[in-house]
């Protein structure tokens, strides 16, 4: 049975996701005396000062003193300790879009206009209220400060209602202002609330007397969020807009104090002043969270700290450096960013490309007409990055390539384009491929016309081009420079791969491909070139022999990207068919394939081999997949041709622990470690797996014993007897100790005293059964000294017999016949001959056995010696011959 897909890579976590369209929440932890910020990112809640993922994207957030609430679709969850889901509330029929904590209860409103009050602890419904959509469609909810058991509801029709939740009564209805209420916010003063309208008006209203205290209007569309600056002496109200601007209103003078334009590039989703501090926290759908501090003149804020990723999907990612800790990412938002796999605090943005950086800074981001198109492809190198720019990038439909400086985190000093286009910019000619040499000195750029140019990275000077006018007839689809700056390899859309000398720019070799290439990738260490084709196949070319060595087919869509494993054994490819496949180059087989819900646009493998990173269609995150081959038993067996990959869920922000799923028993059955048999074939001579110390020194045991013999025997101190002997008589007297009389003979007849050992018994039994496996296994388990004792005991004077000695020789004969444990047979026989040579020469039966063994050993050795001599001759020839 085929194993499950995605066995080689397991989802780990996602990078570069910080905020979405859901407003953030601010929660005060009384015991820690700290504020915690919660934001919704996909199906996870990030807490700053991260939670387990929910099955779907979060649509609404809220927080009280103890818990954080998040809803997706029609289900509400409560998180404790910022991580664990402790309560689940199910009862809504439609998607929840409003949440309001309310003491020991939580209020939720769905899009079908049903309001449910839940008991937080028991998870039971306390109250359900259905509103008529035609007359009062709930669009905002607020619990006014000091109003016990009461909530204020805003509607799409513009009216407001004040309800008592405990008694389920409508207390008062406010006529409103005939525009949809987008947000409600409690003001620092009791009875006063701010009402944000879709018309851009902000009404500061006293709900006790139903009086409007003040009215403001912004020109940027509906009010998306409102927050009041409290407890630090500045009566300021901030309002957010759909285009990312923030307006700050002075409540004392009732006028606009200042504007913070382009605070976010998309709508302001949520904003909140930190109580008692001049800090404003904002988040938006542009994937950014910013903390603004108000400490300058004019009342405007500056960014104190921020967390931001790409505001549009990343299109190209590559690991930067050799430590596997930074990933460079280019996105459709025009920015180049670096994400750390270690911690978010090491992330940095290199900014957006611009034709003229100084003019762009004066105009600002929104009015910048000099901004460059998004980066399509880039190359980076760490050598000399502290001296000059180490990154070069091509822009979409643009002929000029830009350089970037990683250490300065900014755009570089040079703009690289051919001299003939220095005065005018062509419309239909653009840079398509780029590579940077391993030394960091040169950039090689290919154009859509087939031209390939070389530039110096330090000075930006043009250093020549490949070919007389252009390198290829068609557009350049890929460029690679080898590790020693000897060759430049280019691929053209006309279906040719060309090799050029780097120094002279002369053509060395050209080979025609089966189809038009869509991209190439070189693994510099091994000299292997991966080529992706327009017909969805992949070839691997060896740049030494300049031959196609592997061809893979199996993708059913355009191949988006390729990456090699650090050792060059695997080629990993992603395609528009939503699969990520791993090809094993030595065996030429597909060893892993898994399906994702959105096609992977770009892939890169860590230089340390621990992670595979991927970006996907219409997704802002960079997904990390851990390489399970490094830390668990993973099958690398080829997958069958009819293999159907299974869908693998992309990882969330939390690092995922690699837990074996149910149904992995089949995988485990396949993955039982291979145990080599004792003998692969009957014709082969097999050695034992015993260490040399167990058999090599058998003939030198007497020398070893002599060396290890102590010079003086150890003297044992005489201890007094427990009962002191006395001489019998009336007066007790102690008897003198008797001197030991050494009169006994030291010559012992071992044959009388010796007991039969297990080895001896097994040899006796083998005479009748002819089965010598048991005595051999027993002998293999003994150490050298024990082996000598056992073999001495086989002779008649040691308690043995001629029959047992004959049985031992037959055991050796059996080992030589079966050709296994070959070195043990030689060692055991050598020791046996050394111990019992006199008996063997005088006994005709034993002599006959020995002579038969001698012939057998000689025949085996002649055959082995012939094979050794042949191998040595071939080896000597290979080492000395000039190939």
N, C-alpha and C positions, 0 to 999 in steps of 0.2 A: 504494500500500500504506500502511495506517495506521501512524503512528509508534508507538513504544513508549510506554506510560504512564509517568507520573512524569518527564516530560522537563523540566518547569519547576522541580521541586524535587528536590534530591538529599539523601539522608541525610547528616547531618553528625556529630552525637554526642548522647549522652543525658546529662541533668543529674539530680542528686538521687538517684543510686544509689551506695550505699557498702558495703553488706554484705548477705549472704543467710544461709541456714541452714547453709552450709558453714563449718566452723571455719577461722579464719585460721592463717597460718603466720608464724613469725618466723625470719629468716635473717640471719646475721652475715657481712658482707663484710670479709674480712681485710685487703685492700689499702686499702679506704676507711675501715676501722675504724669502721663504722657498722652499726646494725641496720636491716633493711628488713622492713616488714610487708606481707604479701600477703593479699588477700581476694578471694573469688570473687563477681563480680556478673554474674549471667546467664551469658553466654558469654565474659566478659573477666576477666582478673586485674588487680586494682589493686595497684600497688606504691607505698607511701608512703615517703618521706624527703626507665605503664599498659600492658598487653600487647595484641597483636593479638587480635581476637575469634576464638573457636572457633565451629564451626557450631551447636552446641547449648549449653544451660546446663551449667555446670561442676558436677560432683557431688562431687568430691574434690580436695583440695590437699595438697601436701607440698613441702618444700624441703631442699636440702642446701647445702654450702659454695659450689657454683658455679651450680647450676641450680634452677629452680622447676618443679615437676611439677603438671599439672592433667589431670583425666580427665573425659570426658563419655561416657555410655553405656558401650561396651566398648572405647574407644580411649583411650590415654594419650599425652600430649604433654609434651615438656620445653622450657621457655623459657630462653633465654640473654639476658643484658643486660636482663632484665625485659620484653622485647618479642617477640623473634623465636622462632618455633617451630623448634628445631634438631633434635629427635628425635621420632619417632612410633613407638609400640609397639602393634602389632596382633596379637591372638592370643586374647583373651578372647571367650567366646561370650555372656556376660551382662554386666550393668552392674557396673562397678568401684565398690566402696564403701569400700575401705581402701587406703592407700598408706603405705609406709615406706622412706625412703632408707636404703641399707645399703652404705656405702663406695663402691665402683665399680659398685654394683648398685642397683636399685630393685625393691622387692617390692610387688606389687599383688594384691588379693584381690577376687573378684567375688561376686555374690549367689548364684551356684550353688556356692559353697564351693571354688572352684579358686584355688590360690595359685601365682603365677608370679614367678620371680626373673629380672629382665632385666639384661643387660649394658648399661650406659648408653651407652657409645660405639658398640658394634657393633649395638645394637638387637635383639640375638638373645636367645632364651630360654636361660637357664642351667639352670633347673630348673622343673619343674611338679609340684605336689602336689595331689591331689584328696582332700578330706575328706568323710566321710559326714555329711550334714546331720542325721541322726537322733541321732548320738552326739556330734558335735563340729561345730557350726555356728560358724564364725569370726566374732566380733563386735568384736574389738579386737586391735591388733598393736603390739608395742614391741620395740626393740632395746636390751636392758639395757646400761648403761654398763660398759665393760671386758670384756664377754663376747664374745670373738672368734668370728665366724661364727655367732653364736647369736641367735635371735629368740624372744620370748615371745608366745604366742597366747592370747587369751581367747575364751570361747565363750558361746553363748546358754544352754547347759546349766549354766554356772557353773564348769566345770573349766578349768584352765590347762595348756598344754603348752609345754615348752622344746625347741626344735628346733635341730640343727646343720645349717645350710643347705649348707655345703660338702660334708659327707658324706651329707646327706639322711637323717639319723637322728633319731628321737624320743629325747631324752636323759632327760626326766623329765616325769611327768604329775602335776599338782596336783589334788587332789580338789575344791577350790573350796568355795563357800558356798551352793550350790543356788539361786543367783539369777543371772540373765543379767549378764555383764560388759559394762558400757557404755563404759568407758574405762580405759586403762592409762597410768601416768605414772611416769617415773623420778624417784626421790627424790635429794636431794643426796648422800646416803650410798651407797656402793657396795653392791651386792647387795640394795638395798631398792627396792621399787616400791609405788606406791599403786594400788589396784584399786577402781574405782567400780562399784557394783552398781545394778541397776534398783530395788532395794528402798530406796535412799537411804543405804545403808551405804558407808563408805569404809574399806577394809582396808589398813593399812600393813604390808606383808609382806616378810620376808626370804626371797628365793628360793634362797639358798645352803643354808640349813638348814631351809627349809619351815616357818618359824615366823611367826606373826602378832605383830607388835610392838605395834600399837595399833589400836583400832577406833572409828570415829565414826559418827554417824547424823544426817542432816538430815531435817526433817519436811516438805520441799517436793517429795518425789517423787524420781525417778531422778537419779543424778549425770550431768550432761551434759559437764562438763569439770573437770579438776584441774590446778593449777599450784603449784609450790613457789617460795617467795621464797629466793633463794640469795645467798651471798657478801656480804651486808651486815649480818650479825650477828643477823638476826631469823628464828628457825625457825618460819615461818608457812606453812600450806597453805591455798590457796583452792579452793573447790568451787562449781560452778555448778549451777543448778536449772532445770527447765522453765518456771517462772513468772517468771524474770528476777532472782531474788534470788541474792546471793553470800554464802557463809559463810566466815569466816576462822578457822582453828583454830590454837591455840598448841600446837606439837609437844612442847615441853619440859614444859608443865604438863598436856598431853593434855586440853585443854578448849576449848570454843568461846570465841574471843576477842571477836569482834563480828560483826554482820550488816550487809550493805549491801543494803537492801531496794529493790526496783524499780530496780536498776541498768540493766535493759532491760525493755521492755514485753512481750517474748516470751522464749523459752528462750535461755539463754546457749549460743551455738554453740561458741565457742572462747575460751580465756583463757590468757594466758602472762605470767609475770613477766619483765621485762627483766633479764638476768643482771647482777648487781652494782649494780643501781639499785632504789630503792623505787617502781618503776612497774609497774602491772598493765594489760595491754591486753585488752579484751574486745570481742567482736562478737556480734551476734545477728541473727535474721531480721526484727527491727524496723527494719532498714536503718540501723543506727547502729554506729559504732566509737568506743569511748571509751578514753582513757588516764587511769588513776586514779593519783594520787600519795599516798603514805602519809607525811605529814609533820605530822599533827596528833595531839592526845592521844586515847587510847582505841584506837589502832591502826586506826581506820576510814580509808577513803580518800575523797578528793574528786576531782572531775573536773578534770584539768589541761587537756586539750584533747579535742575530739571532732569527728567528721564525721557528720552525721545528715541524713536526708531524711524523707519521709513513711513512716510505718509501715503505712499503709493507702492505697489508690490515691487520687491527687489527682482532684478532680471539676471544678474550675474554675481556669483560669489566665488571667492578663492581664499584659501588659507594664506596668511602672510607670515613669512619667517618659518623657522624650523622647529619652534617649540610647541606648535599646535595650539596656541592660546588666543590668536586673533584671526578673525575672519573679515576680510574686506568685502563690502557689499555695495553694488551699484543699483539704484532703483529708478523706477519710472518718474519719481519726483525730482530727478535731476541731481540728487545728492550722492556722494560717495561716503560711506560710513564704515567704521570699524567696530565689530562686536566682539567682546571678550567671552570666552567659554568658561572663564574662572569666576568673574563677578561683574555685575552691571556697572560698578563704579569705574571700571577700566574702559568702558565704551567711549568712543569719541567720533565726532562728525567732522569730515574734512571739508564740508560745505558743498555749495553748488558751483558748477562751472560757469564762468562768465567771460565774455569777450574782453571787457575792461573792468577789472575789479574795483578800481577807485571810483569810477562813475556809478557803478552798481551800488556801492555803499551809500553814495549821496542820494540816489533815487529811492532806495529801500526795496524790499523784496517784491511788493505788490506791483510797483511801477517799473520794475527792471525789464527793459526791452532788450538788454544785452545778455540775458541768460542763455546758456548753451543748452542744446537738446540733451535728453538723458543719455548716459553712457551705455553703450551696447556691449563692449568688450574691453578688458583692461589686462595689463600684466604688471607684476610687482616683483621687486628683488630687494633683499635686505643689505646686500653688499654696497657700501658707500652711501647708505641712506642718510647717514649723519653729515655727509659732505655735500651732497646734492640730491636732487629729486630722484625717488626710487620707484615711482609708479607712472605709467603712461597709459592713456585711455583714448578710445575712439568714441565719437558721439554719433547719434542716430542721424543719418543723412547729411553729415557734416565732414568736410575734407580736412579740417584742422584737428590734429590730435593734441591733447593737453597733457602736461606733466603735473604730478601731485607730490607733495612732500608729507610723508607719514609722520615724521617727528614734529614738524611745525603744524600739523593737522590743517593744512590749507592747500589751495591750488598752487602749483609750482611756478617757476620763473619763465618757462618756455612754452611756445605754441609751435608745434611741428607741422609744417606743410611744405610742399614743393615750391621752389622759388618762382616758377612760372605762374603760380596762383597767388602770389604775395599781394598783388594790387587788387585783383578782383576775385570774388568767390564764385566758383562754378555751381550750377544748380544740380546737375545730374552726376557729378563726380563726388565720391565720398570715401572715407577710410573704412575698410571692412575688417581688417585683421591686424593684430599687433603682437609683438613679443619683445622681451627685454633680455639681454645677455646675462649669464649667471654672474659675471663680474660687475654688473650694474653700470657699465660704461656706454652701452649702445642700445638704441631702440630700432627695431626693424618694423616698418609700417607698410601694409599692403592696401592698394586702392581698388575701387570698383572697375577701373580701366585696365587692371592687370599690372600696374606699375608697383615695384617694390623699392622703397627707399630706406637708407640707413642714416640715422642721426646720432650725434654725440649727446649723451644725457647731461653732461656737465655744462657744455656751452650752447647746446641746441643747434650746432652747425651741421649742415647736410654733408654726409660723408660718402655719397655715391648711391648708385642704384643697380639692381641686378639686371643683366641684359643690356642691349644697346639702347632701346627705348623703353620697352616694358618686358616684364618677365613672362607673362602669360597672355594669351589671346582673350581669355575671359576674365571675369572678376576674381580677385584673390579671395579664396574661401578659408585659408588658414596659413599661418606662418609659424615656424619653430626654429630655434637656434640650438645647436647641440651644446653639451656642457663645457667643451674646450674651445668654443668659438672657431671651429674648423669649418662647419657647414651651416648653410641656411637652407631650410627645406620649405618649399612653397607649394601650395595646392591651388589649382585654378579650376574655375567652373567648367572649362572645356574638357576636363577629365584627365589632367596630367599632374603628376607629382615631379617636381624638379629639385635637384640638389645643386647648390651653388657654393663656390669657395667663399668663405666669409671675407677674407682679406682682399682678394682680387675681384670679387663679384662675378667670376667666370662660371659658366655652366659646366658641371662635372658629369651629371647623369640625369636622364629623364626617363620616366616610365609611364605607360598609359594604364589608366584604371578602367575597371569594368563599367563604371558609372560616374556621374558627376559627384564630386565630394561635397558634403555640406559643412564639414569641419574636420580639423586634425588636432591631435594632442600628443606631445612628446614626453616620454618618461626619460629624463636626461641621464639618470644613473645607469640604466640598462640599455639605452639606445633603442627603445621600442616606440614605434609611432602608431597610434590608433587613428584610423580614418573612418569617419561616418559618411555614409552615402545618402543620396536623395531617394534611393529605392529602399531605404530603411535597413540596409545591411551594414555590417561593420567589418573592416579588415585590419589586420595588424601587420606592420611592415618592419623588418629589421634593417636599421640604417647602415649596419656594417656590410651585410650581404646585398642590401637593396632589393630584397625579395619579399613577397607577401608570404608570411609564415602561418597566419591563421585567418579564417573567414568565419564570421558568425552571422546567422540570420534568425529571426524570431520576433523582432519588433513589428508592430502593425501600424505604426504612426511615425511622424517625423522625429528623428533623434535630436533631442534638445541639448544634451551635454554628456560629457564623458569624464571620468577621473580614474587614475591608476591608484592601486594600493602602494604604500611606500616602498615595498620590496619588488614591485613590478609584476607580481604573480597574478593579480586580479585586475580586470578592466570592468568598471561599473558604469552602466549606461542608463539614461532616463529618456523616455519617449512620450509623445503625445497620446499613446495608448494607455497612459496612467500606470505603467509598470516601471519598476527599477530592477534591472537585471545585473547579476554578477557573473562574469565569465572567467573561468580559470584558464590562463594562457598555457601553462605546461601541458595540461591534458586536452585543451581545446574544447571544453565542455561548459555548459551552463550549470552552475552549482547553486545559485540562489535567485529567486524571483519573487517579488511581492507587489501587490496592487495597492495604490493609494487613491483616495477619493478625488483628488485634483492632481493633474499632471505636474511632474517635477520639471521646472524650467531650467534649473541649474544645480549642479552637483559638485562637491569638492570633498576629498578625503584628507583627513589630518595627516601631517608628516610623521606623526608618532603612531598612526594606525589605530587610535582608540575611537575616533568618531567619523561618521559620514554625515555631512551637512547637506541639506537640500532646501530649495525654495520652490514654491508652488504657484500655479496660476491663480490670480486674484487673491493672494494671501500676503499679509505684511510680515509674517514671521520667517525666521530661519530655523529649520528643524534639525535637531541633532539626533542621530541614530547611533547607539553604542555597538561596537564590534564585538559580538558575543564569542567570536573565535578566540579572543584574548583571555577570557576568564571562564569559559565553560566548554563542555564537550559538544561540538557542532559537527554534523555530518557534512563532508565536502564531496559526497557522492554525486555523480551527474544526475540531473533531473531528466525524466523521460520527455520524449518529443511532444506528447499530448498533454503535458503538464498544465493544469489549470491553477493559476496563482490565486491565493485567498486575499481578501481585503484586509489591510492592516490599518488600524486607527493611528492617525498622526499624534505625536506626543503633545502634552499640554505644558504649561509653564513649570509645573512641579517636576523635579527629577523623579523618574519612574524606577522603582525597584524591579529588577528582573526576576519575576516570579514565574515558575513553570506553570503553564496553563493546563487545564484539564484536557485529557486526550493526548497528552504527550507520551503516553505509554508506548505508542507505536514508534514514536521517534526514539525512545529509549531502547526499545528492542533492537532497532537498527544500529544503535550506537554502542552495543556491547563491544568492549575492546577485543581486538583480534589477538588470540593466543596462538603463538607459533607451535606447531607440532614438534615432537622430539626429533623426527626425521622427515625431511621433505620428500625424499625419494630413495628407493632401495639402492640405486646406483651411486648415490652421493655419500661421500665420507663426511660424517657429522661429528663435531666436537661437542663435549658437554658444556654446560653453562656454569660449571664450578670455577671458583677463583683459582689462580695458579698456586696459591699457598697451600691448597688442599692436596696437590699431587706432584708439584714440581720438585719438592725437597725430600721426597720419600727415600732417595738413595743417599742423601746427606744427613740423615737423622743422627747417626753416631757422631758426626763432626759437630752438629748443632748442640747435642747433649754435652759433648766434651767442653765446648766453649761456655755453655751455661752452667757447668758444674761448679758448685760453691767451693772455695779453697778450704774452708773449715766447716765441719758440720755444726749446725746450730746447737748451742748448749742450753738445755732446758734447766732452769733453776729448780733445785729440789724443794718440794713443798712439804711442810709438816703434815703427818697423817691426821685425819680427823679424830680418831681414837688413838691416843698414845699407848703403845703396848707396855705392859708391866710384867715383872717376874713373879710367878705365884709364891706365896709365903706369908708369914705373919706380918712382916714389915714390907709395905709396898715399895718396890723399886722399879725404876724405868729400865727397860731392856735396851741395850745398845743396838743401833741400826746395823743390819747384816749387809756385808758387801756383796754386790751382785757377782754371782759366779758365772763366767762366760764359758761354760763347758759344752753348751749345745752346739751341734754341727750346723753350719750355715748352709750346707748343701741339702736342698730339699728336692724330693722327687715330685716334680710338678704333675707328672702324669697321674699320681695317686690323689693329689689334693684338688687338682683343677676341676672346675665344673664346666659343662658344655655351654658355650655362649650361643646367643640367638643366631649369629652368622654361621656358626658350626652346624647348628641344627638344620638351618635352611639348606646348607650345602649337602647334608646327609639326605634330606628329603628330595633334593633335586636329582640325585642319582637314579631314583625310580621314576620321578615325574618328568625329568628333563626340562624343567622350568626354572630358569636362572634369574628372572626379573627381581624376585624378592631378595635374594642375597646381594645382588648388585645394588639395589636401592639402599639397602642397609649399609653397605660398604661406602656408598657415596655420602651418607650422612655423617660418617666418622671423620675425625681429624687425623693428621699424619701419625701421631703417636699411637692412637687406637688402632689404626690400620696395621701398623707394625706388630702390635701385640696379637691381633687376630691372626695375622699370617704366620707368626712364630708358633702359635698354638695349633697349627695344622699338622706339624711334624709329630712323629710318634713320641719323641722325648718331651714334647710340650703337651702331651695329652691327646694328640690327634691320631690319624691313621692314614695308610696309603690310599684308601678309597676316597677320603675327604680331599686329599691333595689332588687326586685324579679329577674329582668333581670341580675343584677350583680351576684346573687347567681347561676343563670343558666350558666353564663359564667364560674364560678369556676367549676361547674358540668361538663361542656364540656371539660375543661382542665384535669380533673381527668379521664374522659372517654377515652380521646385520649392519656393519659399518657405522655404528654410532658409538658415542663415548670413546672415540678412537684414541685420544691422548691418555685417557684413564686406563685403557687396556694395556698400553705400553708401559705406563708407570707402575701399575700393579704387578705386571709380569716381571719387570726389571727387579722390583723388590723381592718377589717370590724366588727368583733365580739367585739373588744375592744371599738370601737366608738359607736356602735348602739345596745348594748346588751339589753337595756331597751325596745327599740321599737320592737326588734326581739321576745322578750318573751311575748309581749302583742298582737302581730298580728298573728292570726292563719295561714294565708297564708304563711307568712315568716317562721313561726315555722315549718310548714310542709316541706318547702324547706331545712331548716337547718338540720332537723332530717334525711332527705334522704341523704344529704351530709355526715353526720356523719357516717352512715352505710357504705357508699362507701369508705371513707377514712380509716376506720377500716379494711375493707377487703384488700385493697391495701397494707396497712402497715403490716398486718400479713404475706402476701406473701413475701414482701421484707425482713422482719425480719428473716424469715426462710432461705432465700438465704444468708443473711449476716452471720447468725449463722453457716451455712454449710461451708462457705468460711473461717471463723475464726477458725473453728475446724481443717480444712485441713492445714491451715497456721501454727497453733500451733503445729500440729503433725510433719510437715516438719522441723520446727525449733528445736524441742526437740528430735525427734527420731534419733537413731544412724543408719545411712544408710551405 
